[in-house]
Amino acid sequence: MVLGIESSCDETGAGIVAGGRLLAHVVASSMDEHARFGGVVPEIAARAHLQAFTPVVQEALAQAGLGLRDIDAVAVTTGPGLSGALQVGLAGAKALAYAAGVPLYGVHHLAGHVAADTLEHGPLPDPCVVLIVSGGHTSLLLVRDLVRDPILHLGDTVDDAAGECFDKVARVFGLPYPGGPAIDRAARDGNPCAVAFPRPLSSSKDDPYAFSFSGLKTAAARWAEQHRQRGEDLPLADGAASLQEAVADVLTRKALAACRRYGVRTLVVVGGVAANSRVRALAEERCAAAGVELRVPPLTLCTDNGAMIAAVGDLLVRAGADPAQLNVSIDPSAPLEYAALHPVAERTVALPR
Protein backbone atom coordinates (compact mmCIF):
# COMPACT_ATOMS: atom_id res chain seq x y z
CA MET A 1 0.00 0.00 0.00
CA VAL A 2 1.76 3.17 -1.19
CA LEU A 3 0.53 6.62 -0.21
CA GLY A 4 1.48 9.32 -2.71
CA ILE A 5 1.69 13.05 -1.97
CA GLU A 6 1.74 15.80 -4.63
CA SER A 7 2.18 19.51 -3.84
CA SER A 8 4.36 20.96 -6.61
CA CYS A 9 2.01 23.76 -7.66
CA ASP A 10 -1.60 24.61 -6.76
CA GLU A 11 -3.07 21.14 -6.20
CA THR A 12 -2.69 19.22 -2.95
CA GLY A 13 -3.06 15.58 -3.89
CA ALA A 14 -3.07 12.29 -2.02
CA GLY A 15 -3.49 8.90 -3.65
CA ILE A 16 -3.09 5.28 -2.64
CA VAL A 17 -1.94 2.56 -5.03
CA ALA A 18 -1.30 -1.14 -4.43
CA GLY A 19 0.03 -3.49 -7.10
CA GLY A 20 -0.79 -1.04 -9.87
CA ARG A 21 -4.38 -0.65 -8.67
CA LEU A 22 -5.76 2.74 -7.66
CA LEU A 23 -7.44 2.63 -4.25
CA ALA A 24 -7.85 6.33 -3.46
CA HIS A 25 -7.53 9.63 -5.33
CA VAL A 26 -8.18 12.98 -3.59
CA VAL A 27 -7.24 16.47 -4.78
CA ALA A 28 -7.78 19.89 -3.23
CA SER A 29 -7.09 22.80 -5.58
CA SER A 30 -6.32 26.41 -4.68
CA MET A 31 -6.93 27.49 -8.28
CA ASP A 32 -9.81 29.80 -7.37
CA GLU A 33 -7.53 31.73 -5.00
CA HIS A 34 -5.05 32.35 -7.82
CA ALA A 35 -7.59 33.18 -10.54
CA ARG A 36 -7.90 36.86 -9.64
CA PHE A 37 -4.14 37.23 -10.10
CA GLY A 38 -4.14 35.54 -13.50
CA GLY A 39 -1.67 32.86 -12.41
CA VAL A 40 -0.30 30.90 -9.49
CA VAL A 41 1.05 32.96 -6.58
CA PRO A 42 3.69 30.82 -4.79
CA GLU A 43 2.99 32.11 -1.27
CA ILE A 44 -0.75 31.53 -1.63
CA ALA A 45 -0.09 28.03 -2.98
CA ALA A 46 2.18 27.11 -0.05
CA ARG A 47 -0.35 28.33 2.53
CA ALA A 48 -3.14 26.44 0.76
CA HIS A 49 -1.08 23.23 0.92
CA LEU A 50 -0.62 23.72 4.66
CA GLN A 51 -4.37 23.95 5.12
CA ALA A 52 -5.29 21.10 2.79
CA PHE A 53 -2.58 18.53 3.54
CA THR A 54 -4.10 16.75 6.55
CA PRO A 55 -7.74 16.71 5.30
CA VAL A 56 -6.66 15.38 1.90
CA VAL A 57 -4.58 12.57 3.40
CA GLN A 58 -7.34 11.66 5.85
CA GLU A 59 -9.90 11.55 3.04
CA ALA A 60 -7.64 9.34 0.90
CA LEU A 61 -7.18 6.88 3.77
CA ALA A 62 -10.92 6.85 4.41
CA GLN A 63 -11.65 6.37 0.71
CA ALA A 64 -9.41 3.30 0.68
CA GLY A 65 -10.74 2.03 4.00
CA LEU A 66 -7.26 2.12 5.52
CA GLY A 67 -5.45 3.56 8.51
CA LEU A 68 -1.95 4.97 8.53
CA ARG A 69 -0.69 1.70 10.06
CA ASP A 70 -1.80 -0.10 6.86
CA ILE A 71 0.50 1.98 4.63
CA ASP A 72 3.71 0.24 3.52
CA ALA A 73 5.49 3.21 1.92
CA VAL A 74 5.10 6.94 1.28
CA ALA A 75 6.04 8.60 -2.02
CA VAL A 76 6.25 12.37 -2.44
CA THR A 77 7.06 14.85 -5.18
CA THR A 78 10.50 16.32 -4.47
CA GLY A 79 10.75 18.35 -7.70
CA PRO A 80 10.41 20.17 -9.91
CA GLY A 81 7.90 22.78 -8.76
CA LEU A 82 7.41 25.79 -6.52
CA SER A 83 9.91 25.70 -3.67
CA GLY A 84 7.52 26.56 -0.84
CA ALA A 85 4.82 24.24 -2.14
CA LEU A 86 7.25 21.33 -2.45
CA GLN A 87 8.55 21.95 1.07
CA VAL A 88 5.07 21.61 2.55
CA GLY A 89 4.41 18.30 0.82
CA LEU A 90 7.83 16.88 1.67
CA ALA A 91 7.61 17.89 5.34
CA GLY A 92 4.19 16.27 5.62
CA ALA A 93 5.33 13.11 3.84
CA LYS A 94 8.38 12.80 6.09
CA ALA A 95 6.16 13.08 9.16
CA LEU A 96 3.80 10.39 7.86
CA ALA A 97 6.64 8.02 6.92
CA TYR A 98 8.33 8.52 10.29
CA ALA A 99 5.10 8.06 12.24
CA ALA A 100 4.19 4.92 10.32
CA GLY A 101 7.74 3.55 10.36
CA VAL A 102 7.77 3.00 6.59
CA PRO A 103 10.19 3.93 3.79
CA LEU A 104 9.96 7.25 1.97
CA TYR A 105 10.49 7.67 -1.78
CA GLY A 106 11.21 10.97 -3.53
CA VAL A 107 9.57 11.12 -6.95
CA HIS A 108 10.12 13.33 -9.99
CA HIS A 109 6.90 15.17 -10.77
CA LEU A 110 7.04 14.47 -14.53
CA ALA A 111 7.62 10.76 -13.96
CA GLY A 112 4.39 10.89 -11.99
CA HIS A 113 2.54 12.19 -15.03
CA VAL A 114 3.94 9.31 -17.08
CA ALA A 115 2.93 6.75 -14.45
CA ALA A 116 -0.61 8.16 -14.27
CA ASP A 117 -1.41 6.31 -17.48
CA THR A 118 -0.57 2.95 -15.89
CA LEU A 119 -3.47 3.37 -13.46
CA GLU A 120 -5.89 3.25 -16.38
CA HIS A 121 -4.16 1.15 -19.04
CA GLY A 122 -1.70 -1.05 -17.15
CA PRO A 123 2.10 -1.30 -17.54
CA LEU A 124 3.78 0.92 -20.10
CA PRO A 125 5.02 -0.81 -23.27
CA ASP A 126 8.81 -1.02 -23.53
CA PRO A 127 9.64 1.20 -25.32
CA CYS A 128 7.05 3.95 -25.75
CA VAL A 129 7.13 7.62 -26.71
CA VAL A 130 5.64 9.91 -24.07
CA LEU A 131 4.47 13.46 -24.76
CA ILE A 132 4.18 15.51 -21.56
CA VAL A 133 2.20 18.72 -22.00
CA SER A 134 1.29 20.95 -19.07
CA GLY A 135 1.37 24.52 -17.85
CA GLY A 136 5.07 24.35 -17.07
CA HIS A 137 6.41 21.50 -19.21
CA THR A 138 6.37 20.32 -22.79
CA SER A 139 8.65 17.33 -23.36
CA LEU A 140 8.95 14.40 -25.72
CA LEU A 141 10.48 11.33 -24.08
CA LEU A 142 11.58 7.83 -25.01
CA VAL A 143 10.66 5.62 -22.04
CA ARG A 144 11.68 2.02 -21.50
CA ASP A 145 11.35 0.73 -17.93
CA LEU A 146 10.13 3.85 -16.13
CA VAL A 147 11.77 3.15 -12.76
CA ARG A 148 14.83 1.13 -13.80
CA ASP A 149 16.13 2.82 -16.95
CA PRO A 150 17.25 6.39 -17.64
CA ILE A 151 14.63 8.49 -19.43
CA LEU A 152 15.76 9.79 -22.82
CA HIS A 153 14.72 13.35 -23.66
CA LEU A 154 14.05 13.60 -27.38
CA GLY A 155 12.96 17.22 -27.12
CA ASP A 156 11.78 19.90 -24.71
CA THR A 157 10.35 23.37 -24.99
CA VAL A 158 12.97 26.06 -25.49
CA ASP A 159 10.73 28.79 -24.03
CA ASP A 160 7.02 28.74 -23.12
CA ALA A 161 5.28 25.43 -22.48
CA ALA A 162 2.04 24.67 -24.32
CA GLY A 163 -0.11 25.25 -21.24
CA GLU A 164 1.76 28.47 -20.49
CA CYS A 165 0.94 29.66 -24.02
CA PHE A 166 -2.75 28.93 -23.44
CA ASP A 167 -2.71 30.79 -20.12
CA LYS A 168 -1.01 33.90 -21.49
CA VAL A 169 -3.09 34.12 -24.67
CA ALA A 170 -6.30 33.58 -22.71
CA ARG A 171 -5.40 36.61 -20.65
CA VAL A 172 -4.93 38.69 -23.81
CA PHE A 173 -8.24 37.39 -25.17
CA GLY A 174 -9.99 38.43 -21.95
CA LEU A 175 -10.63 34.84 -20.84
CA PRO A 176 -10.30 33.64 -17.23
CA TYR A 177 -7.48 31.66 -15.63
CA PRO A 178 -6.68 28.81 -16.13
CA GLY A 179 -6.37 29.53 -19.83
CA GLY A 180 -6.36 25.99 -21.23
CA PRO A 181 -9.95 25.05 -20.32
CA ALA A 182 -11.12 28.59 -21.20
CA ILE A 183 -9.54 28.40 -24.66
CA ASP A 184 -11.03 24.94 -25.16
CA ARG A 185 -14.55 26.16 -24.30
CA ALA A 186 -14.25 29.28 -26.47
CA ALA A 187 -13.01 27.22 -29.44
CA ARG A 188 -16.09 24.99 -29.64
CA ASP A 189 -17.93 27.23 -32.11
CA GLY A 190 -14.84 28.53 -33.90
CA ASN A 191 -13.18 27.83 -37.23
CA PRO A 192 -9.71 26.31 -36.64
CA CYS A 193 -8.59 27.52 -40.07
CA ALA A 194 -9.76 31.12 -39.62
CA VAL A 195 -6.38 32.50 -38.50
CA ALA A 196 -3.07 31.33 -39.97
CA PHE A 197 -1.13 31.18 -36.72
CA PRO A 198 2.49 29.94 -37.07
CA ARG A 199 3.68 26.41 -36.30
CA PRO A 200 6.93 27.11 -34.42
CA LEU A 201 9.98 24.90 -35.11
CA SER A 202 7.89 22.72 -37.40
CA SER A 203 10.78 22.27 -39.84
CA SER A 204 13.77 22.42 -37.50
CA LYS A 205 16.45 19.96 -38.64
CA ASP A 206 18.99 20.64 -35.88
CA ASP A 207 16.54 19.78 -33.08
CA PRO A 208 13.48 18.18 -34.73
CA TYR A 209 11.68 17.33 -31.48
CA ALA A 210 12.13 20.67 -29.71
CA PHE A 211 9.11 22.88 -29.00
CA SER A 212 8.64 26.64 -28.87
CA PHE A 213 5.38 28.42 -28.08
CA SER A 214 6.60 31.95 -27.31
CA GLY A 215 6.30 33.08 -30.94
CA LEU A 216 2.81 31.61 -31.22
CA LYS A 217 1.81 33.45 -28.05
CA THR A 218 3.13 36.72 -29.53
CA ALA A 219 1.36 36.14 -32.85
CA ALA A 220 -1.96 35.59 -31.08
CA ALA A 221 -1.46 38.71 -28.95
CA ARG A 222 -0.73 40.83 -32.04
CA TRP A 223 -3.77 39.42 -33.82
CA ALA A 224 -5.98 40.46 -30.91
CA GLU A 225 -4.31 43.87 -30.68
CA GLN A 226 -4.87 44.59 -34.37
CA HIS A 227 -8.59 43.93 -34.06
CA ARG A 228 -8.86 46.21 -31.03
CA GLN A 229 -6.88 49.00 -32.70
CA ARG A 230 -9.38 48.93 -35.57
CA GLY A 231 -12.24 49.10 -33.08
CA GLU A 232 -13.50 45.66 -34.10
CA ASP A 233 -14.98 43.01 -31.88
CA LEU A 234 -12.56 40.17 -31.34
CA PRO A 235 -13.71 37.01 -33.18
CA LEU A 236 -12.93 35.06 -30.05
CA ALA A 237 -14.19 31.64 -31.11
CA ASP A 238 -12.14 31.68 -34.32
CA GLY A 239 -9.03 32.94 -32.54
CA ALA A 240 -9.29 30.31 -29.81
CA ALA A 241 -9.95 27.49 -32.29
CA SER A 242 -7.04 28.56 -34.50
CA LEU A 243 -4.66 28.83 -31.55
CA GLN A 244 -5.72 25.43 -30.26
CA GLU A 245 -5.26 23.93 -33.72
CA ALA A 246 -1.73 25.32 -34.00
CA VAL A 247 -0.73 23.88 -30.62
CA ALA A 248 -2.31 20.49 -31.29
CA ASP A 249 -0.77 20.32 -34.77
CA VAL A 250 2.78 20.94 -33.52
CA LEU A 251 2.47 18.58 -30.56
CA THR A 252 1.04 15.63 -32.45
CA ARG A 253 3.16 16.09 -35.58
CA LYS A 254 6.41 15.94 -33.61
CA ALA A 255 5.21 13.09 -31.39
CA LEU A 256 4.29 10.91 -34.39
CA ALA A 257 7.58 11.79 -36.09
CA ALA A 258 9.41 10.53 -33.01
CA CYS A 259 7.39 7.30 -33.06
CA ARG A 260 8.40 6.72 -36.70
CA ARG A 261 12.04 7.61 -36.09
CA TYR A 262 12.44 5.21 -33.15
CA GLY A 263 10.15 2.46 -34.42
CA VAL A 264 7.78 2.83 -31.45
CA ARG A 265 4.19 1.64 -31.73
CA THR A 266 2.72 3.36 -28.65
CA LEU A 267 2.31 7.07 -27.91
CA VAL A 268 1.34 8.15 -24.39
CA VAL A 269 0.07 11.71 -23.95
CA VAL A 270 -0.02 13.00 -20.36
CA GLY A 271 -0.17 16.25 -18.39
CA GLY A 272 -2.81 18.93 -17.99
CA VAL A 273 -2.93 19.87 -21.69
CA ALA A 274 -3.70 16.21 -22.49
CA ALA A 275 -7.19 17.14 -21.30
CA ASN A 276 -7.57 19.54 -24.25
CA SER A 277 -10.25 18.25 -26.61
CA ARG A 278 -8.44 19.17 -29.83
CA VAL A 279 -5.10 17.72 -28.70
CA ARG A 280 -6.87 14.45 -27.91
CA ALA A 281 -8.89 14.39 -31.15
CA LEU A 282 -5.95 15.16 -33.44
CA ALA A 283 -3.73 12.66 -31.61
CA GLU A 284 -6.40 9.97 -32.09
CA GLU A 285 -6.76 10.83 -35.78
CA ARG A 286 -3.04 10.84 -36.54
CA CYS A 287 -2.23 7.78 -34.44
CA ALA A 288 -4.97 5.81 -36.17
CA ALA A 289 -3.60 6.81 -39.58
CA ALA A 290 -0.06 5.83 -38.56
CA GLY A 291 -1.00 2.53 -36.90
CA VAL A 292 0.23 3.76 -33.51
CA GLU A 293 -1.60 2.93 -30.29
CA LEU A 294 -2.60 6.07 -28.38
CA ARG A 295 -2.84 6.03 -24.58
CA VAL A 296 -4.21 9.04 -22.70
CA PRO A 297 -5.17 8.93 -18.99
CA PRO A 298 -8.69 9.92 -17.87
CA LEU A 299 -9.21 13.64 -17.41
CA THR A 300 -9.03 13.33 -13.61
CA LEU A 301 -5.51 11.89 -13.84
CA CYS A 302 -4.18 14.41 -16.39
CA THR A 303 -3.78 17.29 -13.96
CA ASP A 304 -1.51 17.17 -10.90
CA ASN A 305 -2.56 14.54 -8.36
CA GLY A 306 -1.23 12.27 -5.63
CA ALA A 307 -2.35 9.09 -7.36
CA MET A 308 0.31 9.49 -10.04
CA ILE A 309 3.01 9.90 -7.37
CA ALA A 310 1.71 6.82 -5.56
CA ALA A 311 1.88 4.96 -8.90
CA VAL A 312 5.60 5.73 -9.21
CA GLY A 313 6.16 4.79 -5.58
CA ASP A 314 4.37 1.49 -6.15
CA LEU A 315 6.62 0.74 -9.14
CA LEU A 316 9.74 1.67 -7.15
CA VAL A 317 8.76 -0.61 -4.26
CA ARG A 318 8.04 -3.52 -6.58
CA ALA A 319 11.35 -2.94 -8.40
CA GLY A 320 13.25 -3.12 -5.10
CA ALA A 321 14.54 0.45 -5.40
CA ASP A 322 16.34 2.00 -2.44
CA PRO A 323 14.16 4.49 -0.54
CA ALA A 324 15.24 8.00 0.38
CA GLN A 325 16.57 8.93 3.79
CA LEU A 326 14.72 11.41 5.97
CA ASN A 327 17.31 14.08 5.08
CA VAL A 328 16.00 14.10 1.49
CA SER A 329 15.35 17.63 0.24
CA ILE A 330 13.62 19.29 -2.70
CA ASP A 331 14.96 20.27 -6.11
CA PRO A 332 12.62 22.89 -7.65
CA SER A 333 14.32 22.71 -11.06
CA ALA A 334 15.22 19.01 -11.20
CA PRO A 335 15.82 17.61 -14.71
CA LEU A 336 14.00 14.40 -15.55
CA GLU A 337 16.63 11.68 -15.66
CA TYR A 338 15.13 8.97 -13.44
CA ALA A 339 11.72 8.50 -11.85
CA ALA A 340 13.20 8.46 -8.34
CA LEU A 341 14.43 11.84 -7.12
CA HIS A 342 16.29 11.85 -3.80
CA PRO A 343 18.22 15.13 -3.62
CA VAL A 344 19.95 16.02 -0.35
CA ALA A 345 20.64 19.64 0.52
CA GLU A 346 24.29 20.53 1.01
CA ARG A 347 25.10 21.17 4.62
CA THR A 348 26.77 24.45 5.49
CA VAL A 349 29.60 24.33 7.98
CA ALA A 350 30.21 27.33 10.21
CA LEU A 351 33.86 28.39 10.04
CA PRO A 352 35.65 29.35 13.27
CA ARG A 353 36.13 33.08 13.77
N, C-alpha and C positions, 0 to 999 in steps of 0.2 A: 504494500500500500504506500504509494508515494504522493505526498502533498506538495503541490507546486505553488509558488508565490511569484506574482508578476507586479512590478510597480515602476516600470521604466519611464512612464510618461503620465497620462491623466486617467488611466484605469488601474484600479486596485483589484487584482484577480487572484482567486484561489481555486485550485482544481485538484482532484484526486484521481489517480490512474493506477490500475493494477493489471499487470500482464497485457498491456496494450488496450485495456478496456476502460472507458471513461465512466467514473462513478459519481463525480460531482463537478460542477462548473458554475462558479459564482463570480460576477463582476460588478463592481461599483464604479461608476464614472463620475468625474468632476467636470465633464465637458461643459455643462450649463454654466458653471462658474467662470469658465474661460471665454465663453462665447462673446460676452460684451467687450472683451479686449481684442477679439479677432484672432486669437491664437492662445497657445498654452503659456501660462505664467508659472515659471518654476516654483516660486514660493507658495503659490496657491495650491499647486499640485502636491507638493510635499506635505502641507498641512492637511489636505484632503486624504492623503494616504494614512496619516496618523489617525484620523478619525475613523476611517473605513476598515483598517487592517483587521482588528479583532472581530467585528461583526461579520466580515466576509469569510474569515477562517471558520468561525463558529457555524455559519450557515452551510459552508461546504461540508464540514464534518457531519452536521445534522442531515444534510441531503444524502450523504452516503451511509447514514446510520452507523457512524463510527465515533469513537472517542480518540483523544490524542494518543492514548496508550496503544491504539491499534495501528498507528502509523509506523512504517518501517524505515522511511527516509524522507527528508525534506529537500526539495530543489528550489532554487531561487535565482531570479535574474540578477546577475552581477555586472552586466553591461551589454551593449552600450545603452545610454539613456541620460536622463537628467540626473545630475549628481545627488541632489537632495532627495529626489524621489527614490532613487536606487538605495540610498542609505537607509531610508525608512523600511523598505522591504527586506533588506539584508539583516538589519538589526532584529526585526520581528522573526525572520526565519531562523536566525541563530538562537534566539530565545526559545523557539518551539523545539528545535533540534536538541538543544541542551536539556530542556525540561523533559523531553520524551526519551532522551538517551539514545538517539538515532543519528546516523550519518547525515551530513549536509553536503549537497552538491551545488556548485556554482554553475550556472547555465548561460550561454550566450543567447541574447534575446532573439536574434535572427534564426538561430538553430531551432528555437521554440516555434517560430512560424512554420519552418519546414516540417517539424514533427507534428504540428496540428493536423496535417492531412492524414497521418497514420491513424488518428482516432476515428476517422470516418471510413477510410479505404484500406486500412491494414498496412503492413510493412511496405516501405518504399522499394521500388525495383532498383536493382544494382546493375548498371548505373541509371540515373535519371537526370534530366535538366530541370532546375528549379528557378522560377522567376519570382523574386520577392519584390513586391510593390507596395509601398506604404507612404505615410506622410514624411518620413525621414530617410527612407532607403529605397533604392531601386538597384537590384543586383541580379545578375544571371550567373547561376552556379552549376557546376557539374558535381553531383553528389553520388557517392558510392555507399559505403556503410556510414551512416550519419554520425555514429558515436565512436567508431574505430578508426576511420580514415580521415586524412586531411581533406578539407573542402576546397575545391578548385574554383577560384573566381574567374569566370570568363569575361565578365564586364560589370562595371558599376557606373553610377551616375557621376559625371564630372562636375556637376553643379547642383541644381535643384532636383529633388526627387519628384516622381510623378504626382504623389499626393500633395507635396508642397506646391507644385504648379497649380493644382486644382484649388487649393486653399487661397493662394494669392490672387488668382484670376477671379475667383468667386467674389473676393472683396472688391475688386475693380468693377465687377458686374453689379455690385450692390446686393449680393446674395449673402446669406448668413454663414457663420462658421459652425461646423466644419464644411469646407468647400466641396469635398468629393460628393457626398450625398446630395448637396444642394445643386451642383452642376448636373448630376444624374437626373434629378427630378425635373429641372428646367429643360433638359434636352429631349424629354419624351415627345414633345410636339414639334421639334425642330428638324431642319434639313441638314444632315451631316456633311453635305457637299456645298452648302451655301457660302462658306468662307474658306478660301484656300490657305489655311494655316500651314506653316512649314512643318516638315518632318525632320527634326534635327538629327544629324549624324547618320542619316539613313544610308549614305553611300561611303562611309568612312572605311578605308582599306587598312589603315594603320592599326585601328582598334575597332574591329567590326561589331563588337558586342557592347561597346560603351554607350551610355545614355546621356542626353543633355536636354533639360526642359526649361532652362533659363530663357533661351531665345524664343521659344514658343510662348512662354509667359509674357514676354515683352511684346510679341506680335499681337497677342490677344488684347493687351492693355492699350496698345496704339489703335487697334481697330475700334475699341470702345470709345477712346478719346476722340477719334475722328468723327464718329457719329454725334457725340455731344457737342463738339465744336460747331457742327453744322446745325445744331438745334433739333436734331432728329431723335426720335425715340429709339432706344437700343433694341434691335431685334434679338432679344435675349435667348429665345429658344434656339434660333439658328446658330448663334454664337456658341452657346453651350454644347449643342450637338456637334458642331464642327471641331471645337476644342477636344471634346471627348473622343471623337473619331481619330484625330491626329495622335493623341496619346495611345489609344488602343492599337492603332496601326503600327506605330513604332515598337511598342512592347511585344506584340505578337509576331511581327515580322522578324525581329532579331531573335526571339526565343525559338521560332521554328527553324531559322537558319542555323542556330547552334545545335538543334536536334539533328539536322541533316549532316552538319560538319562532323559531329562526334558519333554518328550512327546510333543515336538514342531513340527509343520508341515510346518514351513516356515523358510528358511535360507536366510539371506540378506548378500551379500558380497559387501563391499565398500572399498574405499581408492584407492590410485594410483596403487597398485599391482593387484587390481581387473580388471585392464585393460589388464593384462597378458593373452595371448591366451590360454596357457595350464591350468592356474588356472581356467579360465572360463569353458573350455571344460571338465576338470575332475570334476568340481563341478556340471555341467549339467548332466554328466554321472552318478555320484554317487547319486545325488538327485533323478534322475529319477528312479534308481534302488530301492531307499529307500522310494519312494512315498512322498518325501518332495518337496514343492514348492521352487524354486530358484528365488530370485530377485537380479538382478545386475543392477545398474544405467548405462546409456549410457556412453561411453568412456569420453565424454566431462565433465561429472559430477563426474567422479572418482577421478580426481586430484583436488588439492585445488582450490576453487572458491568461489565467493561471493554469488552465488545463494543458496548454501547449508546453508550459515549463515542466509540469508534472510528467508529460509524455516523454520529454528528453530525460528527466530523472529516472523514469521507469526503464528506458533503454540503457542508461548508464549502469543502473543496478544490475540488470540482467546480463550486461556485458562484462561485469566484474570490474568496472572502473574504480579507481581510487577516489574516495570522497575528498572534499576539501577539509581543511582544518578550521577551527573557529576563529583563526586570525585572518581568514579570507577577507578581501576588501572588494571595492568596486573598481571598474574601469569604464568611465563614461564614454570613451571613444574607442572601445576595443574592436580590433579588426576580427572578422570572422575567419578563423583558421580551423578551430575544432569546436564541437558542440559544448564540451565542458570548458568552463572559464573560471579559473581559481586564482585570480591575481592576489598578491599580498603586498600591502603598502610598505614602502621602505621605511625602516625605523630611523629616526633622527637621534643622533647621539650628542648630548651636551658636552662641549669641550671645556676643560678646566680653565678658569680665568687666570 
